[in-house]
């Protein structure tokens, strides 16, 4: 993809893609750019969609839809594709083949997807039983990355079948993805640096000789100088870089910048309490995503206040009495509460248990933590434990009568972006129980029992009883797997549960001291796997870490050795990259949620630092935050509200300001998923062709595979910032 040189204040940037070029754009007449994905349907139906009233499927290489009778407006029955880029003043040509089961008229439309729906073209199409090719051209009145091509068939008096093929939209002068603007080549942590921590930056340059740098105070006067250290190529980023170390500077303050020649970084602070606000915001993310409770303005402000979602109040159809998915069981459960998982209104046990576990471990690592703006504040229980309990109560409700645990609860169909939880009209279902979900409850229930014993004996006893019941049920049903795929929610499928058995056994042993669990602890922390919702084996060691008094001295030393060996591997990842990052995929391919890999690996580094006192581990953990907050290949802070170039269009149902100005942007402290080499959504596919692995990210609300938020990603950020602030 083309890149542009950095010029301070030169133009506005939408995400990492600039739609108004700073330089002379490619000549329009010499290049035609296709804006539609999969217009021939050779790859199936995706990313095309159709209205709920208009079932559609690919048949004989065409997309065919059943058009209902009795609708009123043209847009009551539609086929479409979203997120086509539009450039003001540029012509666009829509071309397609169409055939219908009887002669009809429908409309072909290219316009903005959201209000004010500025229109490029809206043309009548007279189709018949004979295939015809249609072509229309119009000029875009707006620049927007959220264009929509649609075929509108509403108003039919009799039903019919419409088949479409070879759909094409050609136009615009900017290549797919626009011209990417990465800002200054001087890459820093845009929040800043801990006063007694490492202070390093990265400079993008093809020069191979050391270059002079200057640390500028807010008044633009230099307060420190030095020379860069040539590094060479950062392969995953596709950049040649040099490194800057200004750790010898001991001052504090705001508005610092680093300069190399005429290139100047984004501003940053140096402070002893740098992460106090982010630590709090990363935790308050969870209150904002609570289900089953009114989110009150006194805690979040007017913009983020909203009605309670999914309490059985119309139009909601959940979550106080949710039936099982048809054909899977014959009962209903009250599964109110918990946290919405990510960008949708679903709630998932395996992801939610890991997030709750990480908040519980955060408490064990750092203590009470800051006061949070939540309804429970002021009781005797630490606020972080009050917040974790909101999720734990939900997890307990997901347990079936036989002790197994339902894998998830979510809508029957996917809902549109810009939908508040209280406005969700979809039916909700409990999806089948799984061994993985059951063992997740066993693990986090045991951790709950151990921690809350100090604060609420009865709740701790409930947690332990549920954990014991889940463990016994999983032993009886050790191979009940959640299926992949599905509609209306994420799959979170997992067909390897030896790691969940080991984690649950370790947590139950930690909680009870019963030796009978020890023989089931079969996994250890391994740097290659780390830990995630799908790879929980390493959590067994992290469970034992919290109860070392139960271990023999040799077992304690073996545990310490396993953790430090993993930390050594992550330390090597940090030192081997020009943008230091403990996450470095062996195959060179960043995965969905790669930023959580950074934060989780940094957590291991931080734990190793506490175990050993080794300063290099601590420095690497802090430098991981540098990566997340701007010292990366995109010059992007992935945390909303933190940094001059912070993500603010994350994929989320009701934090959808970029689609509807009446809705809020993501709450400050929300971590974006980050680069994903596999480009698993249409927006990424359209905007990031050929991206270097570390640059496969776009701050667009439609890019769910690079820019979604998730509770288990923010729990990792909360843990890491608590460590950094502590």
MOFEN-V613862 format. One record per residue. PSI is psi in whole degrees, -180 to 180 (NA if undefined). OMEGA is omega in whole degrees, 0 to 359 (NA if undefined). Layout:
psi->[PSI PSI]
omega->[OMEGA OMEGA]
This chain:
psi->[144 149 157 148 154 134 121 127 19 -32 162 144 133 106 -132 12 127 131 -9 109 144 -29 176 126 162 146 126 -41 -21 -6 133 130 124 130 -13 143 138 47 -13 -5 22 -25 22 -151 -39 140 24 148 165 158 157 -27 -4 79 141 156 157 123 122 41 10 154 115 134 147 111 124 158 160 -2 166 -55 153 -38 4 -17 113 155 140 174 137 172 36 132 137 142 129 133 -2 142 147 135 122 127 139 162 141 145 147 159 -11 160 126 168 132 -177 142 127 138 119 177 141 -31 169 139 15 44 135 130 -45 151 99 146 139 122 101 155 -172 -9 132 133 154 130 147 130 148 139 167 133 131 -4 161 123 140 0 50 161 129 133 157 122 117 6 155 3 140 -21 147 155 172 133 132 134 150 162 47 133 138 115 134 175 155 -13 139 164 130 -5 -160 114 130 109 8 -151 141 -7 108 124 167 112 -12 -48 -155 140 135 -38 24 -176 147 95 157 170 138 125 119 150 -6 143 6 149 144 146 139 160 134 117 133 179 -26 10 11 139 136 -8 152 165 -167 149 162 114 134 -43 -148 130 102 -44 -23 -23 24 146 131 162 160 147 129 112 32 -17 -16 127 1 170 166 -173 159 20 154 151 139 138 110 -128 -4 127 137 174 157 156 165 160 120 154 -20 47 -38 13 -45 -43 -38 -44 -45 -39 -32 -36 -12 -38 -42 -42 -26 19 144 148 23 144 133 111 144 -31 -19 -32 -8 162 -39 -31 -6 144 162 158 139 142 57 23 12 126 141 1 147 25 174 24 -19 86 124 163 155 136 130 3 -26 174 27 172 154 149 107 37 165 -163 -174 140 135 -50 -120 -5 -174 15 159 126 132 -46 -37 -42 -34 -41 -42 -45 -42 -41 -33 -38 -41 -34 -44 -43 -30 -43 -4 -156 -39 -173 159 134 155 82 159 -30 -7 138 -11 -180 -13 139 141 -36 -32 -33 -43 -44 -36 -34 -39 -39 -40 -41 -45 -39 -36 -20 0 128 163 -30 5 -21 167 134 139 -36 167 127 -179 157 -39 158 140 164 157 155 22 119 151 -41 -16 2 118 -1 145 148 145 149 129 159 156 157 153 -39 -48 -40 -43 -30 -43 -39 -43 -54 -28 -39 -42 -41 -48 -41 -40 -45 -7 -29 -26 -31 96 -41 -41 -41 -41 -40 -45 -44 -38 -42 -40 -43 -43 -41 -43 -46 -39 -41 -36 -35 -27 72 -1 45 107 145 135 158 175 -159 174 143 -7 168 154 -47 45 148 116 13 111 9 -33 -40 -40 -44 -45 -48 -41 -41 -42 -39 -38 -43 -36 -34 -25 8 122 -21 -23 -22 -32 -14 -5 96 -2 158 169 129 132 -34 -37 -32 -134 152 -178 -27 -19 92 4 -39 -21 -20 -45 -37 -26 -47 -31 -35 -8 50 -20 -19 -9 151 159 -44 -38 -34 -42 -37 -40 -47 -41 -41 -42 -42 -31 -40 -43 -38 -40 -41 -34 -39 -37 -43 -49 -17 5 143 -26 89 128 125 -11 121 93 135 -32 3 11 114 145 169 127 31 -31 -28 -30 -41 -50 -41 -41 -36 -33 -41 -40 -43 -42 -42 -37 -41 -36 -38 -20 9 120 -31 -36 -45 -45 -42 -38 -43 -38 -22 -37 -34 -45 -48 -24 20 -21 74 178 -20 -4 42 125 126 8 119 133 2 102 153 -29 61 145 137 11 34 154 116 142 -44 -8 78 45 -33 -19 -33 108 -16 -14 156 159 170 147 142 138 11 125 126 152 -40 -178 140 106 -21 -7 68 26 158 -36 -44 -42 -37 -35 -16 34 134 16 144 147 -45 -3 11 64 142 133 69 139 -28 -9 77 -23 -13 -21 23 164 163 149 -35 -15 -41 -28 -36 -42 -41 -43 -47 -41 -30 -42 -46 -36 -26 NA]
omega->[179 175 180 177 184 171 186 175 188 182 177 182 173 187 177 184 178 184 173 190 174 181 177 183 174 182 185 187 185 186 175 183 176 183 181 173 173 179 178 178 175 181 181 186 185 5 178 179 174 180 178 179 191 179 183 179 177 180 180 176 177 174 183 183 177 185 183 171 172 175 188 186 178 184 176 177 189 163 182 173 186 170 171 179 177 178 183 177 182 178 177 180 176 181 181 173 181 172 181 182 172 180 180 171 172 185 174 190 169 186 169 181 183 179 12 177 177 193 172 176 177 191 174 180 177 185 180 180 176 181 178 175 180 180 179 179 175 182 182 177 185 167 185 176 183 173 180 170 183 173 190 188 182 180 181 178 177 179 176 178 175 175 182 177 174 180 183 169 182 177 180 182 179 181 178 184 182 177 188 181 181 176 184 174 176 189 184 165 188 171 175 187 175 188 182 179 178 178 185 181 181 179 180 181 175 178 179 179 179 183 180 175 179 171 184 174 183 179 177 178 180 177 176 179 178 178 179 177 180 179 184 187 166 192 184 178 185 182 165 189 167 185 179 176 179 181 180 179 186 182 175 179 182 173 175 171 172 181 170 187 179 181 186 183 167 181 180 178 166 190 175 182 188 191 182 182 181 177 181 182 180 177 180 170 187 176 179 182 175 172 173 178 174 176 193 182 182 179 187 185 185 186 186 179 179 178 177 179 171 172 177 180 182 7 178 176 178 8 185 176 188 178 174 174 186 177 184 174 187 181 174 178 169 182 177 174 183 180 168 193 190 181 182 181 179 176 191 186 187 177 182 178 178 180 179 178 184 175 176 179 175 179 180 181 192 178 189 183 185 171 181 176 180 184 184 184 178 173 186 183 175 185 180 177 173 181 178 181 178 178 181 178 177 181 177 180 182 181 179 180 182 178 175 185 178 186 187 172 179 183 177 181 175 175 181 172 181 184 176 182 183 181 182 183 189 167 181 181 163 177 194 176 176 176 180 180 181 180 174 177 177 183 185 175 177 177 177 183 183 185 185 176 179 191 183 186 183 178 178 179 176 181 182 178 179 179 180 179 179 180 180 179 180 177 180 183 190 186 175 189 174 180 174 179 180 184 174 180 179 182 186 181 183 182 174 185 174 179 177 176 182 179 181 180 180 180 178 175 179 183 189 185 181 183 182 180 191 183 179 178 189 183 178 179 180 185 183 181 185 171 179 178 183 180 186 183 181 180 175 178 181 173 180 179 184 181 184 178 177 185 173 178 177 180 177 180 177 177 179 181 180 181 181 176 175 179 178 178 179 176 177 176 180 186 183 181 179 169 190 187 178 176 179 185 184 181 179 183 175 183 176 181 183 180 176 173 176 184 180 177 177 176 178 177 181 178 178 178 179 180 191 187 183 185 182 178 179 180 181 177 179 178 175 175 174 180 184 187 169 181 184 187 182 186 190 165 182 184 182 175 184 181 181 182 186 173 181 179 185 181 184 185 186 166 191 183 182 176 183 184 178 180 181 168 177 181 177 181 180 183 175 183 176 186 179 185 188 173 190 172 184 181 177 180 182 189 189 180 177 184 168 186 183 179 182 182 174 181 178 184 180 183 183 182 176 194 176 169 179 184 181 172 180 175 177 177 180 180 186 180 174 177 183 181 185 NA]
